[in-house]
């Protein structure tokens, strides 16, 4: 499956911090970026492509592929996503990195293989608001439900 940014994005307005990452504390950055992930999953679960894409940085190298994947996923699947774990790892003056585990569950009998995706996620500010930039899947664990 082509990489996509956490399967979508949700509303991220008001979650950004003013100034560069270095001006905020790690606790503030962790809280802000975890909220972006939670909104991301909420937008995905609502099957709202506009809300989903609003938390993805428009210059992200994965923006176009994520947007294209959403239409197909919403049409063909009824998968729900939940945050399993969020581990803020650190930042530099431009990016934040976190390790994120997301559980994806399809309806019974759908043929979807329920799984937990373990990813490193990069966040980058757009207009002073933290947005999803890219992700790298570390692994996928298939689960019963």
C-alpha positions as CSV (number, residue, x, y, z in Angstrom):
1,X,0.0,0.0,0.0
2,X,1.4,3.4,-0.9
3,X,2.4,5.6,2.0
4,X,-0.2,8.1,3.1
5,X,-0.2,10.5,5.9
6,X,-1.9,8.5,8.7
7,X,-4.6,7.6,6.3
8,X,-5.9,11.2,6.2
9,X,-6.0,14.3,8.3
10,X,-8.5,16.2,10.3
11,X,-9.0,19.8,11.4
12,X,-5.8,21.3,12.8
13,X,-6.8,25.0,13.2
14,X,-5.8,26.4,16.5
15,X,-3.4,23.6,17.2
16,X,-0.3,25.4,16.0
17,X,2.1,27.3,18.2
18,X,3.5,30.7,17.1
19,X,7.2,30.8,16.3
20,X,9.6,28.1,15.4
21,X,9.6,24.7,17.1
22,X,12.6,25.8,19.2
23,X,10.5,28.5,20.9
24,X,8.1,26.0,22.4
25,X,8.6,23.5,25.1
26,X,8.7,19.8,24.3
27,X,5.4,19.3,26.3
28,X,3.7,22.0,24.2
29,X,5.0,20.5,21.0
30,X,3.9,17.0,22.0
31,X,0.4,18.2,22.9
32,X,0.0,20.1,19.7
33,X,1.1,17.4,17.4
34,X,-0.8,14.7,19.2
35,X,-3.9,16.8,18.8
36,X,-3.2,17.0,15.0
37,X,-3.0,13.1,14.9
38,X,-6.3,12.8,16.9
39,X,-8.0,15.3,14.5
40,X,-6.5,13.4,11.6
41,X,-8.1,10.2,12.7
42,X,-11.4,11.9,13.5
43,X,-11.5,13.4,10.0
44,X,-10.7,10.0,8.5
45,X,-13.4,8.3,10.6
46,X,-16.0,10.9,9.4
47,X,-15.0,10.1,5.8
48,X,-14.7,13.8,5.2
49,X,-11.9,14.4,2.6
50,X,-11.9,18.2,3.1
51,X,-11.4,17.8,6.8
52,X,-9.0,15.0,6.2
53,X,-6.7,17.1,4.0
54,X,-6.9,20.2,6.1
55,X,-4.2,18.9,8.5
56,X,-1.8,17.9,5.8
57,X,0.8,20.5,4.8
58,X,0.1,21.5,1.2
59,X,3.8,21.2,0.3
60,X,4.1,17.7,1.8
61,X,5.6,15.3,-0.7
62,X,2.7,13.0,0.2
63,X,-0.1,15.5,-0.2
64,X,-1.3,14.4,-3.7
65,X,-1.0,10.7,-3.0
66,X,-2.9,11.0,0.3
67,X,-5.6,13.1,-1.3
68,X,-6.1,10.5,-4.1
69,X,-6.1,7.6,-1.7
70,X,-8.8,9.1,0.4
71,X,-11.5,9.0,-2.3
72,X,-10.8,5.4,-3.0
73,X,-10.7,4.4,0.7
74,X,-13.9,6.2,1.5
75,X,-15.6,4.6,-1.5
76,X,-14.4,1.1,-1.0
77,X,-13.8,0.7,2.7
78,X,-15.6,1.5,6.0
79,X,-12.4,1.3,8.1
80,X,-12.2,3.1,11.5
81,X,-9.0,4.3,12.9
82,X,-7.9,4.8,16.5
83,X,-4.7,6.1,18.1
84,X,-3.0,3.4,20.0
85,X,0.2,5.2,21.0
86,X,1.8,8.6,20.5
87,X,5.5,9.1,21.5
88,X,6.9,12.6,20.9
89,X,10.6,12.1,20.0
90,X,12.0,15.6,19.4
91,X,12.4,18.5,17.1
92,X,14.8,20.8,15.4
93,X,14.0,24.4,14.2
94,X,11.8,23.1,11.4
95,X,10.4,19.6,12.0
96,X,8.9,17.6,14.8
97,X,9.1,13.8,14.9
98,X,6.9,11.4,16.7
99,X,6.3,7.6,16.7
100,X,2.6,6.9,16.2
101,X,0.7,3.7,16.3
102,X,-2.7,3.6,14.7
103,X,-5.2,0.8,14.8
104,X,-7.3,0.3,11.6
105,X,-10.4,-2.0,11.9
106,X,-12.8,-2.9,9.1
107,X,-16.4,-4.1,9.5
108,X,-16.9,-7.9,10.1
109,X,-17.0,-9.8,6.8
110,X,-15.5,-6.9,4.8
111,X,-12.3,-8.8,4.1
112,X,-10.2,-6.0,5.5
113,X,-7.2,-7.2,7.5
114,X,-7.4,-5.3,10.9
115,X,-4.0,-4.0,11.8
116,X,-1.8,-1.7,13.8
117,X,0.5,0.6,11.8
118,X,3.7,1.7,13.6
119,X,5.1,4.9,11.9
120,X,7.6,7.7,12.4
121,X,5.7,10.9,11.6
122,X,7.1,14.3,10.7
123,X,5.2,17.5,11.4
124,X,6.0,20.9,9.8
125,X,4.3,24.3,10.3
126,X,2.2,25.9,7.6
127,X,1.1,29.4,8.4
128,X,2.0,28.9,12.1
129,X,-0.1,25.7,12.4
130,X,1.5,22.3,12.8
131,X,0.5,20.0,10.0
132,X,1.4,16.4,9.0
133,X,4.4,16.4,6.6
134,X,5.3,12.8,6.0
135,X,5.5,9.4,7.6
136,X,7.6,6.3,7.3
137,X,5.9,2.9,8.2
138,X,8.1,0.9,10.6
139,X,5.9,-2.1,10.7
140,X,2.4,-3.5,10.5
141,X,0.9,-6.0,13.0
142,X,-2.2,-7.8,12.0
143,X,-4.8,-8.1,14.8
144,X,-8.1,-9.9,15.3
145,X,-10.0,-6.7,16.3
